[in-house]
Amino acid sequence: MALTREQVVHVARLARLALSEEELERFGRQLSGILEHAAQVTRLATEDVAPTSHAIPLVNVLRPDVPGECLAREKAISTAPEREQGRFKVPRIMEEPQ
């Protein structure tokens, strides 16, 4: 499907692109090629193909989520820049209600 110059100008305007004449010609050829490829894909017989979320089967490569021993509170906050009453102290991000 070959795009006309006007169609390429329209797409460029929608994308807010300022294209030179040479770019209009080059991108017109490229867009036409992309549309032709998409048209070929739509002609494929896919009625008997089950929908998939991935092209190949994926396997989770992470270890199982197994509960472990908790980190002691003092050790967890030992490197905190600021502490208050055994907790991390962080800057206030919300105003006090008035």
C-alpha positions in Angstrom: 0.0 0.0 0.0 1.8 3.1 -1.2 1.0 6.3 0.8 0.5 9.5 -1.0 2.6 12.6 -0.2 -0.5 14.2 1.4 -1.0 11.2 3.7 2.6 11.4 4.8 2.3 15.1 5.4 -0.9 14.4 7.4 0.9 11.8 9.6 3.8 14.1 10.1 1.5 16.9 11.2 -0.3 14.6 13.6 3.1 13.6 15.1 4.1 17.3 15.2 7.1 16.7 13.0 8.6 19.2 10.6 9.9 17.1 7.7 12.0 18.2 4.7 11.0 17.1 1.2 13.7 14.4 1.3 12.4 13.2 4.7 8.8 13.1 3.4 9.9 10.9 0.5 12.1 8.6 2.6 9.5 8.3 5.4 6.7 7.8 2.9 8.6 4.8 1.5 9.3 3.4 5.0 5.7 3.9 6.2 4.4 2.2 3.0 6.7 -0.7 3.6 5.5 -1.0 7.2 1.8 -0.9 6.1 2.5 -3.6 3.4 4.1 -5.8 6.0 1.1 -5.3 8.3 -1.2 -6.2 5.4 0.7 -9.4 4.8 0.3 -10.4 8.5 -3.5 -9.8 8.4 -3.7 -12.2 5.4 -2.3 -15.1 7.5 -4.7 -17.9 8.4 -4.8 -17.7 12.2 -8.3 -19.1 12.9 -6.9 -22.3 14.4 -4.1 -20.6 16.4 -4.7 -20.2 20.1 -4.1 -16.8 21.6 -0.9 -16.5 23.6 0.7 -13.8 25.7 4.3 -14.7 24.7 5.8 -16.2 21.5 7.7 -18.8 23.6 6.8 -20.4 26.9 8.3 -18.5 29.8 9.5 -20.1 33.1 10.0 -18.1 36.2 13.7 -18.1 36.9 13.4 -16.7 40.4 13.7 -18.8 43.5 10.5 -19.8 45.3 9.3 -17.2 47.8 10.0 -18.8 51.1 9.7 -16.9 54.4 13.0 -16.6 56.2 14.4 -15.1 59.4 13.6 -11.5 59.9 16.3 -8.8 60.1 16.6 -7.5 63.7 15.2 -3.9 64.0 18.4 -2.5 65.4 20.4 -4.0 62.5 17.9 -2.7 60.0 18.1 0.9 61.2 21.8 0.9 62.1 22.8 2.6 58.8 19.8 5.0 58.6 20.8 8.7 58.3 18.2 9.6 61.0 16.4 7.5 63.5 13.5 8.3 66.0 12.1 6.0 68.6 13.6 2.9 66.9 12.2 3.8 63.5 13.5 5.4 60.3 13.0 9.2 60.4 12.0 10.7 57.0 11.1 14.2 55.9 7.5 15.1 56.3 5.7 15.2 53.0 2.2 16.1 54.2 1.1 19.2 56.0 -0.5 18.9 59.5 -4.3 19.2 59.5 -5.4 22.6 60.7 
